[in-house]
C-alpha cells in the first residue's frame, strides 16, 4: 500500500470499493413539464394540447432563441454562434425525442426495478435579472438531495442515480447548459457566479435538502455555494473534482468539448461520443446525446451547452480568461459541512494523488471513496455512486 493509500484508508470513515460498474414536446421541453397559468410571458406552444392560455414552467430555450424562448433557432442562427465545422451536408431526417420517455432504459441497463414512469417534472426558477434556471424535480415530497452536473452536461446525467436513490431530489441544469438560460453577461461558468444562481434555485425548490452532490464543474460550484450560503450545504459530496484540477488534467475532456460545433447527423455525433467514451454502452451514450443536443431545422445537430460560456476548469487557451479555482481550496477548508470525495480510479479521472493528499491535509475529517470509474462516475458506476450518496445521507442523519 502506498503512503497515500494508507492515508486514505486512515481518514475518518474512508472506504474504497473495487466493485465493477454494476423533453422535447415543444422542441425544448415536453408536454409533461409543469403547466401553470401564472406566467403569460412564457407561452405554451401548440404541442401542449389542452393548455391554451396557460404558460409552461420549464425554462427550455434553444440557445440562440433567447432567454426562456421555446423557439428552435434556425441552422444559420446556430452556426453564427457556434460555427459550422461540418465536413458534409446535414441530413433532413428528424429524430423523435421525449425527455421523460427513456427512464425504463436506464432501469433495465442497471437492473433496477421499474413499476412505471417515476414522478419527474421540469420546472424553472426565475432569477432577479429575468434569467431562468431549469431543473428536474424528482418526487412530490420536499427534495432531500441536490445533484449538480458537470460542464457540458445536463440534469439528465443523473437519471440512473436518481432512479437508484428513489428519494425526492432536484437536478438543475447549470447556467449555460441544458434548458437553462446563459450565465449573466461577462461571468461565464465561473463557480462563484453559478453558485449565486443556484442559491436562488435551492432556496426556492430545496431549502431543506440534506445533501448537495456536485460532479466536476458542479462540484466546484457546490464548494462556492457552501462558502456563500453554508445554510444550504449541510453535507457535501464531490464527484471526481477538487480545486486542484488543471487544464492539463482535464485535457481529454476539453478536447471532446472543443470538437466540432455542429454535426451533420445523429450518427456522426454518436460516433464521436463513443470515441471519447469507450467504456460506456452505446445505449447510454445515445440517451445522453438525445438529452444534451438539439437537432437543427436542416437535420444537423448542435450541443445544448453554450461553448462560449464554458471557461471553467481552464478550458481556454488564454491564461487570463481562466478562473482561478485554486481559491476554492480555502473555501473547502473553511466549510464545516461533512465532506465526501468520490474519486474515479480509471485514467479518465481528473483527480490525482496530489489532489487527494491536499484535500486530506485541509480536511482531515473528509471521507475519500475510490470507485472503478472514469471522470463521469454517475455514468460509469451510477449504482455505486447512489450507494455512496445514500450512505452520506444516512450517516449524517445519525449524527
Number of C-alpha atoms within 10 A of each C-alpha: 7 7 9 14 14 10 17 23 17 14 17 13 14 17 15 16 10 10 12 11 16 12 22 20 18 21 21 24 25 22 22 18 25 15 19 14 15 12 14 12 11 18 18 24 19 12 13 18 9 8 17 12 13 19 20 31 26 30 29 32 28 27 30 19 16 15 20 28 19 24 17 21 20 15 19 14 15 21 17 11 14 18 13 17 13 15 10 9 12 18 16 14 13 14 11 11 20 18 20 22 10 13 18 18 16 19 17 12 13 15 12 15 11 14 7 8 11 15 11 18 20 27 23 27 24 17 14 9 7 11 21 27 31 29 28 22 24 23 16 12 10 17 22 17 25 26 26 30 28 24 23 22 25 27 24 24 23 21 21 26 23 23 21 22 18 14 17 20 25 31 25 30 28 32 30 26 31 32 34 29 27 25 23 16 7 8 16 22 27 24 25 21 17 24 25 16 24 23 20 17 23 20 13 12 20 21 18 16 21 20 26 26 22 24 26 25 28 27 27 31 28 32 31 26 25 25 22 16 15 15 12 21 27 19 22 26 28 24 29 29 28 28 23 20 20 19 17 13 17 18 16 15 19 18 11 15 17 12 10 17 19 26 26 23 24 23 12 14 20 17 14 14 18 15 10 14 17 9 12 14 13 15 11 15 17 18 18 19 19 21 24 21 19 27 27 26 17 17 19 23 25 26 25 23 28 23 18 13 20 23 19 22 28 23 23 17 10 9 10 9 13 17 20 16 20 13 12 20 19 13 17 22 17 13 19 17 18 18 21 22 26 25 27 25 20 13 11 19 20 27 27 18 10 11 16 21 17 15 22 19 12 15 19 17 17 21 24 26 22 19 25 19 28 22 25 23 23 22 23 23 23 25 23 22 24 20 14 19 22 18 12 20 18 12 12 14 9 6 5
